[in-house]
């Protein structure tokens, strides 16, 4: 198999012109003939470089507003011809096809056009046709052709050519071909995903997902698992868009937990200062208060043991007072929509503490897709953007919740959406005081959450657990009355749950017997 292949002729056609002139000058200095199209050709010529228009190669002018310019045998034959096949060489000679040894193409900015909210016609015009066709042709023929689709690879290309007297190695061409095919696949995925949304098709016949490597990770959930982090280009505020101000590189689990924390605290955008502390993708404390530091303290005392080594998410910029409180215990990551200089200085003394800053909070109501791999395929669903307001609630007990209970019920329900099922959340005065997550039995979650509150009461020297006078949220209905009875015994005075059990009447009767107020949401928040 051919290893070193010299580059004598290059076709360049790029939308992203980052680094273009430096690259073109370096190629020309090595005697590479440059062929180009449209705006790229004009830019190179204006810089004083000798360049042939692709129309000179094809014998046809660019037409139809540039839709047709490179779809021609003189281009694709030059890319696809096997240099060691006599029949191919004869055909090239017979039809005047010149070999193209290097293709440098990046595609029309379709993803960026969609991201900025352009209209349908503009998005359509930014679907590249000739670019992907050339990229795929060059990548297929990587035994002889070098293909570059990303300005990030320009320096590596030039280093190869410098090291090998104007040639590239097969290993280099293979890596670039892999990148090329992955790029066109991601591009087609973006187009298909956009079109599915445009025509409101929830289940297209074929579904694909794509991403761009953001960073390789030391390992995955466990050291024996390889892992990497990819971004999907949607620019949703969060861990993918955040600036890491300090601290060690994020791990797989850090990224997963930080995402969970920020999505939860974003539910309280535009409201009072709020803090969420996450451990293993579950909240171990969530609170609102009049100040950020008070919200952090109240979130922390829900489960101080689990808060150690946790992820802290804030819905407002980090201030110095809150920073001083956070550094009192070991914390893996803090993510917030900004931070004061004083807060940054406090964190700077904790070199291993990661601080991530974003420009804003994600919108919890924005629709997007979530997917999960299973053996032989994957499941796709809408992200849980479920939301209720007090007017959606149905009071099913003799007693309606008080205004104070109602506020806590709404808070508890919001948190329940972000807790693994079966989820039980006790809330008092705008703060979680007991969380039961991920149990196979709902009554067990209810007991565990109450037990944690008892443990914290002993740790803090309180006369009684904070579940006394609390409200409780259940992410799905109580199948039996036992879970509700356990919550009442823990001191809960009001309950919010979806309703819909065959034994709703028994559960309602148990609530009435104990003087509890209970409301149904008619909405469930399973989270697996």
C-alpha positions in Angstrom: 0.0 0.0 0.0 1.3 3.5 -0.9 2.7 5.3 2.1 4.2 8.7 1.2 2.2 10.6 -1.5 3.6 14.0 -2.6 1.1 16.9 -2.9 1.4 18.7 -6.2 -2.1 20.2 -6.7 -4.7 21.3 -4.1 -8.3 22.3 -4.3 -9.3 24.8 -1.6 -12.9 25.8 -1.0 -13.8 27.0 2.5 -16.5 28.9 4.3 -14.5 29.3 7.5 -11.4 31.2 6.3 -9.5 31.0 9.6 -5.8 30.5 8.9 -6.5 30.3 5.1 -3.9 32.7 3.9 -1.1 31.3 6.0 -1.9 27.8 4.8 -2.1 28.8 1.2 1.2 30.8 1.3 2.9 27.8 2.9 1.5 25.4 0.2 2.5 27.8 -2.6 6.0 28.1 -1.1 6.3 24.3 -1.5 5.3 24.5 -5.2 1.7 23.3 -4.8 -0.7 24.5 -7.5 -3.8 26.1 -6.0 -7.3 25.6 -7.4 -10.2 27.4 -5.7 -13.8 28.6 -5.9 -15.8 31.8 -5.4 -14.9 33.8 -2.4 -12.0 31.6 -1.5 -10.4 32.2 -4.9 -10.9 35.9 -4.6 -9.3 36.1 -1.2 -6.2 34.1 -2.3 -5.8 36.2 -5.5 -6.2 39.5 -3.5 -3.3 38.2 -1.3 -1.1 38.0 -4.4 -1.2 34.2 -4.7 -1.5 32.4 -8.1 -4.7 30.5 -8.2 -6.8 28.7 -10.8 -10.6 29.1 -10.7 -12.4 25.7 -10.5 -14.3 26.9 -13.6 -11.1 26.7 -15.6 -10.7 23.1 -14.5 -14.3 22.1 -15.2 -14.9 24.2 -18.3 -18.2 25.4 -16.8 -18.9 28.6 -15.0 -20.3 28.6 -11.4 -24.1 28.8 -11.9 -27.4 28.8 -10.1 -26.1 31.1 -7.3 -23.1 28.9 -6.7 -25.2 25.7 -6.3 -23.3 24.1 -9.2 -19.6 24.6 -9.4 -17.6 21.5 -8.3 -20.0 18.7 -9.3 -18.1 17.7 -12.4 -16.0 14.7 -13.6 -12.9 16.9 -13.8 -13.1 17.5 -10.1 -14.4 14.2 -8.8 -12.2 12.2 -11.3 -9.2 14.1 -10.0 -10.1 13.1 -6.5 -11.2 9.5 -7.0 -8.7 8.3 -9.6 -6.5 5.4 -8.4 -3.0 6.4 -9.2 -1.8 2.8 -9.5 -4.6 1.7 -11.8 -3.7 1.8 -15.5 -7.4 2.0 -16.6 -7.9 5.0 -14.4 -4.8 6.7 -15.7 -5.9 6.1 -19.3 -9.3 7.5 -18.6 -7.7 10.6 -16.9 -5.5 11.2 -20.0 -8.4 10.6 -22.4 -10.6 13.2 -20.7 -8.0 15.7 -19.6 -8.6 15.0 -15.9 -5.7 16.2 -13.7 -5.1 14.6 -10.3 -6.0 16.5 -7.1 -3.7 15.5 -4.3 -5.1 17.7 -1.5 -8.6 18.8 -0.8 -9.2 21.5 1.8 -12.9 22.1 2.3 -15.0 23.2 5.2 -18.8 23.3 4.8 -21.4 26.0 4.6 -22.2 27.1 8.2 -25.5 25.3 8.4 -25.3 24.6 12.1 -24.5 28.2 12.9 -27.3 29.4 10.7 -29.9 27.3 12.5 -28.5 28.3 15.9 -29.0 32.0 15.2 -32.6 31.3 14.3 -32.5 32.0 10.6 -35.7 31.5 8.5 -36.4 28.3 6.6 -35.2 29.5 3.2 -31.9 30.8 4.6 -31.3 27.5 6.3 -31.9 25.6 3.1 -29.4 27.8 1.2 -26.8 26.9 3.8 -27.0 23.2 3.1 -23.8 22.3 1.4 -23.9 19.9 -1.5 -20.7 20.1 -3.4 -18.6 20.2 -0.3 -19.7 16.9 1.3 -19.5 15.2 -2.1 -15.9 16.3 -2.6 -15.0 15.4 1.0 -16.4 11.9 0.7 -14.7 11.3 -2.6 -11.3 12.5 -1.3 -11.7 10.5 2.0 -12.6 7.3 0.1 -9.4 7.7 -2.0 -7.2 8.4 1.0 -4.6 6.1 -0.3 -3.6 8.9 -2.6 -5.5 12.0 -1.5 -5.2 14.1 1.6 -8.4 15.7 2.8 -8.6 18.5 5.5 -12.0 19.6 6.8 -11.0 21.6 9.9 -8.6 24.6 10.2 -7.4 23.0 13.4 -5.6 20.5 11.2 -3.7 23.0 9.0 -0.6 23.0 11.2 -0.4 19.2 11.3 -0.7 19.1 7.5 2.1 21.5 7.0 4.3 19.7 9.6 3.7 16.5 7.7 4.7 18.1 4.4 7.8 19.7 5.9 8.9 16.4 7.5 8.3 14.4 4.3 9.5 16.8 1.6 6.0 17.9 0.5 4.3 14.5 1.0 2.0 13.0 3.6 2.0 9.6 5.2 -0.8 7.0 4.9 -1.3 7.2 8.7 -1.9 10.9 8.4 -4.3 10.5 5.5 -6.2 7.8 7.3 -6.7 10.0 10.4 -7.8 12.9 8.2 -10.2 10.7 6.3 -11.8 9.5 9.6 -12.3 13.2 10.6 -13.7 13.9 7.2 -16.3 11.1 7.2 -17.3 12.0 10.8 -17.7 15.6 9.8 -20.0 14.9 6.9 -22.0 12.5 9.1 -22.4 15.2 11.7 -23.4 17.7 9.1 -26.0 15.4 7.6 -27.2 14.7 11.2 -27.7 18.4 11.8 -29.7 18.9 8.6 -31.9 15.8 9.3 -32.5 16.9 12.9 -33.4 20.4 11.8 -35.8 19.2 9.1 -37.5 16.7 11.5 -38.2 19.7 13.8 -39.4 21.8 10.9 -42.0 19.3 9.9 -42.8 18.2 13.5 -41.7 14.6 12.9 -41.1 13.1 16.3 -39.9 9.7 15.1 -38.1 9.9 11.7 -37.3 6.6 10.1 -33.6 7.1 10.8 -32.2 9.0 13.7 -28.6 9.9 14.3 -26.7 12.0 16.9 -23.4 13.7 16.4 -20.8 15.7 18.4 -17.5 17.4 18.2 -14.7 16.3 20.5 -14.3 18.8 23.4 -11.8 16.8 25.4 -10.5 13.3 26.0 -11.0 12.2 29.5 -8.7 10.2 31.8 -11.4 7.5 32.1 -15.1 7.1 32.3 -17.3 6.3 35.3 -14.5 3.8 36.4 -10.8 3.7 35.6 -11.1 0.7 33.2 -13.5 2.6 30.9 -12.2 4.9 28.2 -14.2 8.1 27.7 -14.4 11.5 25.9 -16.6 14.6 26.0 -18.3 15.8 22.9 -20.4 18.9 22.3 -23.4 18.9 20.0 -23.3 22.6 18.9 -26.6 23.6 20.5 -24.8 26.1 22.8 -27.2 25.3 25.7 -25.7 27.2 28.7 -24.1 24.7 31.0 -21.0 22.6 31.4 -20.4 22.5 27.6 -20.3 26.2 27.3 -18.8 27.2 30.6 -15.3 28.7 31.1 -13.2 26.7 33.6 -11.5 29.4 35.6 -9.3 27.1 37.7 -8.9 23.6 39.0 -8.0 20.2 37.7 -9.4 18.8 34.4 -13.0 17.8 34.7 -13.7 14.0 34.9 -16.5 12.1 33.3 -18.4 12.0 36.6 -17.7 15.7 37.2 -19.2 16.6 33.8 -22.3 14.4 34.4 -22.9 15.7 37.9 -22.3 19.4 37.0 -24.8 19.1 34.2 -27.4 17.7 36.6 -26.7 20.4 39.1 -26.9 23.3 36.7 -30.1 22.0 35.0 -31.7 21.8 38.5 -30.7 25.2 39.7 -31.9 26.7 36.4 -35.4 25.8 37.4 -35.1 28.8 39.8 -34.0 31.3 37.2 -35.3 34.8 37.9 -36.3 33.9 41.5 -34.6 34.2 44.9 -31.0 33.1 45.3 -30.9 29.3 45.0 -28.3 26.6 45.4 -28.3 22.9 44.4 -25.7 20.4 45.7 -25.4 17.2 43.6 -23.7 13.9 44.4 -23.8 11.1 41.8 -26.4 12.9 39.7 -28.8 13.2 42.6 -29.4 16.4 44.6 -28.4 16.0 48.3 -29.6 19.5 49.1 -31.5 22.3 47.4 -32.6 25.6 48.9 -33.7 29.2 48.2 -33.1 32.1 50.5 -32.8 35.9 50.6 -29.0 35.6 50.0 -26.8 33.2 48.1 -24.8 32.3 51.1 -27.9 31.5 53.1 -29.2 29.3 50.2 -25.9 27.4 50.2 -26.0 26.9 54.0 -29.5 25.6 53.9 -28.9 23.3 51.0 -25.8 21.9 52.8 -27.6 21.0 56.0 -30.1 18.8 54.2 -27.3 16.2 54.0 -23.9 17.5 55.1 -22.3 14.0 54.8 -23.2 13.8 51.1 -22.4 17.4 50.4 -18.7 16.6 51.1 -17.1 16.2 47.7 -20.2 17.3 45.9 -21.0 19.7 43.0 -22.4 23.1 43.8 -24.6 25.0 41.3 -25.8 28.6 41.9 -28.5 30.5 40.1 -26.7 33.9 40.7 -23.1 35.1 40.4 -20.9 33.7 43.1 -20.0 36.4 45.7 -17.2 36.4 48.3 -19.3 35.6 51.3 -20.7 32.4 49.6 -17.2 31.5 48.3 -15.9 31.7 51.9 -18.6 29.3 53.1 -18.1 26.8 50.2 -14.4 26.4 50.8 -15.0 25.3 54.4 -15.6 21.7 53.1 -14.1 19.8 50.1 -16.1 20.6 47.0 -15.3 19.1 43.5 -17.0 21.8 41.2 -18.8 25.0 41.5 -20.8 26.3 38.5 -22.5 29.7 38.4 -23.5 32.4 36.0 -20.5 34.6 36.9 -18.4 35.4 39.9 -16.9 38.5 41.6 -13.2 39.1 41.6 -13.2 38.7 45.4 -14.9 35.3 45.1 -12.4 34.2 42.4 -9.5 35.2 44.7 -10.9 33.1 47.5 -11.2 30.1 45.3 -7.7 30.6 43.8 -6.3 29.5 47.1 -8.0 26.1 46.5 -6.1 24.9 43.5 -8.0 21.6 43.0 -11.5 23.3 43.2 -12.9 23.6 39.8 -14.8 26.9 39.1 -17.0 27.0 36.0 -18.6 30.2 34.9 -21.3 30.6 32.3 -23.0 33.7 30.8 -26.5 32.6 31.7 -28.8 29.8 32.9 -30.4 27.3 30.6 -34.1 27.6 29.9 -35.8 24.6 31.6 -38.7 24.9 29.2 -36.7 24.6 26.0 -37.5 21.5 24.0 -34.7 19.1 23.1 -34.0 15.4 22.7 -32.5 12.9 25.2 -31.3 9.5 24.2 -30.0 6.4 26.0 -28.2 3.4 24.6 -29.7 0.0 25.0 -28.5 -3.3 23.6 -29.0 -3.2 19.8 -30.1 0.4 19.7 -31.1 3.5 21.6 -34.1 5.1 23.1 -35.1 8.7 22.2 -37.5 11.0 24.0 -38.2 14.6 24.6 -36.2 16.1 27.4 -38.4 16.5 30.5 -39.5 20.1 30.2 -42.7 19.4 32.2 -43.8 22.4 34.1 -46.9 23.2 36.3 -48.3 26.3 38.0 -50.5 26.4 41.1 -53.6 26.7 38.9 -52.8 23.2 37.5 -53.1 21.6 40.9 -56.2 19.7 42.1 -56.9 19.6 45.8 -58.2 16.1 46.6 -58.3 16.3 50.5 -60.8 18.0 52.8 -58.1 20.5 53.7 -56.4 22.7 51.0 -52.7 23.6 51.5 -52.0 26.9 53.1 -50.1 29.6 51.1 -46.9 28.6 52.9 -47.5 24.9 52.2 -48.3 25.6 48.6 -45.0 27.5 48.1 -43.1 24.6 49.6 -45.1 22.0 47.5 -44.2 23.8 44.3 -40.5 23.9 45.3 -40.6 20.2 46.2 -42.2 19.3 42.9 -39.6 21.2 41.0 -36.8 19.4 42.8 -38.5 16.0 42.3 -38.1 16.4 38.6 -34.4 16.1 39.0 -34.2 13.2 41.5 -33.8 9.6 40.4 -37.0 7.5 40.8 -38.5 6.5 43.1 -38.1 10.1 44.3 -39.4 11.5 47.6 -38.5 15.1 48.7 -39.3 16.7 52.0 -39.2 20.5 51.9 -39.6 23.1 54.7 -39.3 26.9 54.2 -37.9 26.7 50.7 -35.2 24.1 51.4 -35.0 20.3 51.1 -34.8 18.6 54.5 -34.8 15.0 53.3 -34.3 13.3 49.9 -35.0 9.7 49.1 -33.8 8.7 45.6 -33.4 5.7 43.3 -35.1 3.1 45.5 -37.1 0.2 44.0 -39.9 0.9 46.5 -41.5 4.3 47.0 -42.1 3.6 50.7 -38.4 2.9 51.1 -37.5 6.3 49.5 -39.9 7.9 52.0 -38.3 6.1 54.9 -34.7 6.9 53.8 -35.4 10.6 53.3 -37.0 10.7 56.8 -34.1 8.8 58.3 -31.5 11.2 56.7 -33.4 14.1 58.3 -33.2 12.4 61.7 -29.5 11.8 61.3 -29.0 15.5 60.4 -31.0 16.6 63.4 -28.7 14.6 65.7 -25.6 16.0 63.9 -26.8 19.6 64.2 -28.1 19.2 67.7 -31.7 20.0 66.8 -34.6 19.1 69.1 -36.5 17.4 66.2 -35.9 16.5 62.5 -36.6 19.3 60.0 -39.2 17.1 58.4 -41.5 18.1 61.3 -43.8 20.7 59.6 -42.5 19.9 56.1 -44.3 19.1 52.9 -43.5 16.1 50.7 -43.3 15.6 46.9 -43.5 12.2 45.2 -42.4 12.0 41.5 -45.1 9.4 40.8 -48.3 8.3 42.5 -48.3 6.5 45.8 -49.4 2.9 44.9 -50.4 2.3 48.5 -51.1 4.4 51.5 -48.0 3.2 53.3 -45.6 5.8 51.7 -48.0 8.7 52.6 -48.4 7.4 56.2 -44.6 7.2 56.6 -44.4 10.8 55.4 -47.0 11.9 57.9 -45.2 10.1 60.7 -42.1 12.0 59.7 -44.0 15.2 60.3 -45.1 16.2 56.8 -48.3 18.2 56.7 -49.0 18.4 52.9 -48.3 16.2 49.9 -47.9 16.8 46.1 -48.1 13.9 43.8 -49.4 13.0 40.3 -52.3 10.9 41.4 -53.7 8.2 39.1 -53.2 5.1 41.3 -55.9 2.4 41.5 -55.8 3.1 45.3 -56.0 6.9 45.1 -59.1 6.7 47.3 -57.2 4.8 50.0 -54.3 7.3 49.9 -56.7 10.3 50.0 -58.5 8.7 53.0 -55.2 8.2 54.8 -54.3 11.9 54.2 -57.7 13.0 55.5 -57.4 10.9 58.6 -54.1 12.6 59.5 -55.2 16.1 58.6 -52.9 16.4 55.6 -53.5 18.5 52.6 -52.9 16.8 49.3 -52.8 18.0 45.7 -52.6 16.1 42.4 -50.5 17.4 39.5 -51.7 14.9 36.8 -48.0 14.9 35.7 -45.3 12.4 36.4 -41.5 12.9 36.6 -39.9 9.5 36.4 -36.1 9.9 36.0 -34.1 6.7 35.4 
